[in-house]
């Protein structure tokens, strides 16, 4: 196994492949199936010219991300959900899309980012505190980490994720899965996968 000093892991294509695999191995099959089905449903809606969410699908996507605010999600009127999501999906500015979605009860930056990812998977990553912690471990996230992310945090996150998606030749979803799993399974604390460290000539 290649070893190096702590903090010298490199964010590489191999890192993404291994840790995204760890994510898939540990993620419930029901949730993976739900993700695939909801994205397929949204693609069909866009093709049909109906680029918005009804309340039922909004609640499904929001609870896929976090079930804790369920009662807040359900408090949104169906017409409001349809109008807000239609405006958000039609908007041209990234930040406006996010701000519009956050008008819905229970929707903060992470849930809004998830809705945008499900609608535009090649354009927006899912923002999660675990992925941000992993980026900080690599020295890529230097902003303070408040209790709740704001729109500016999300814009920085999107820029970083897009840059590294292009540089590594991976998808945004593969990258956020890898970062999430790295943090979840203790990568930042030393439980690192084989061959993901910058070689320093030392071997175990």
N, C-alpha and C positions, 0 to 999 in steps of 0.2 A: 504494500500500500504506500502510495506517495504521501509524504508528510511535509508540513511547512509550519511556520510560526502562525499562531492564532491571528485571524484577520487577513490572511493572505489568500483566502479562497478567491477564485476568479469566476465572475459571472460569465459563463461560457455556454455554448450550445449543448455541450455534454451535461453541464449542471442542470439545464432546463430539462433535457431528456430524462435524466435520472430522477430528479425531484418531482417532475410532473407525473412520472410513473408511480412514485410513492403516493402522490395525491390520489391518483386513480385507484390504486390498490386499497386505499383506506376510506375512500368516499362511498357512502351507501349507494347501491345500485339503483334504488328508487329515485334518489336525487339526480343521478346522472341521466336516467331515462327521462325524468321530468324536464331537465335542462334541454335535452335534445328535442323533446316534443314541443316545448314552448317556443323554442327558436324556430322550429319548422312551421308552427302555427303563425308566428309573426311574419316569416318570409312569405307565406301564402297571402296574408293580409295585405302586405305591401304590393304584391303582384296584382291583387284585386283592386288596388287603389283605396284600400281602407286602412290607412296607416295610423291606427290608434288602438288603444286597449279598452276593452269593456271592463267593468268592475271586477268580474270574476277572474279574468286573466291577470289583471293588475294585482289582485290579492294573491294569486298563485305565485307570481314572480317575486312580489315583495316578501312573502313568507318563505320562499325558497332561500332568500338572503337572510332574513331574520324573522323569527316567529313572535318575538317578544311584543312588537307593537301591533299585533293582529287586530285588537279592538279599534285602534286608530285607523288602520287601513280600511276596516269595514265601515267606519263612520263616514267615508267619502261617498257622496252621491254618485250614482252611475253616470249621469249626464256630465257631472263635473270631471270625472275620470276620463271620459271620452274626449271632452273638449280640451282639457289640459294636456293629455298625451298627444292629441292630434297637433296642437300648437307646438309642443316640444319636438315632436318628430319632424315637423315641417320647418322649424327654425334653422337658420343658417349658422348661427354662432354656437360654438360648443358650450360656452358658459350660460347662454340664454336657455339652451335645452335643459341644462341641469337645474337652473333656477326655477324654471317653470314646473318641472316635476316636483320640486321641493315645496310647491304650494299645496300639495296634497297632504292630508293629515298623516302623520307617522313617517313621512319620507324625509330622511336626512341624506347626506352625501353618499354614504355607502349604498343605500337602497336605490337612490336615483341613478347612481353609476351602474348598478346591476340592470335596471330597466333599459338604460342606454346600451349596455353591452348586449342584452338579449335582442334589441332592435337592430343594432349596428355592430355585430361582433368583431368585424375587422377594423373598426374605428375607435372603439372605446373599451378600456379594460375595466374589470371589476375592482373597485377600491376597497381595501380591507386593511385593518390595523396590522395583521400578520405580514402582509406583503410589504407594508411600509416599514415595519421593523426589520425585515430582511434587507430592504434597500438601504436602510441606515447602517446595517452591519457591514455592507459593502462600501460604505462611505458615499453613497449616491443620494441619500436623503439627509439634508442638513437643516431642514426647517424644524422648529419646535413641534412636538407632537401633543397637541391639546387634547382634552377629553373628547372633543368632537371635531371632525374635519370641516373646513369651510371650503367655499368655492375656489379660492386661490390655491389651497392645498391640492384640490382635485386637479386643477389645471397643471400644476407642477408634476403631479403623479402621471397624468396622461402624457405629458411631454416626455418624461423619463421612460415610460413604458413603450411609447412609440419609437423612441430612439433606439432602445435596446432590442425591440422586436425586429427592427430593420437590420441592426448590426449583427444579430445572431441568426437571422433567418428562421425565426419561429413565429408562431401566432401569439397574439396578445393573451389568449386564454391559456396557452401552454406556459407562457411566462408567468402569469399571475398564479397559476396552479403551483408551479415550481417554487416561487417565493413563499407562498402560503405554507406549503408542505415543509420547506426548509425551516421556517420559524416554528411550525407546529411540532415537528419531530426533533427539535433541539439542535438543529444545525448551527444556529448562531451561538449556542452554548457549548459547542464542541463535539456533538454527535454527528460528524460529517460523513458523507458517503465516500467510498473509495474513488480515487483518481480525480477528485474535483478541486484539489488544492494546487497552488502554484508550486512546482517542484523546486526544492532548494538543495537537491543532491542527496538528501537523507531519505532512507527507506526504513520501514519497520520489518 
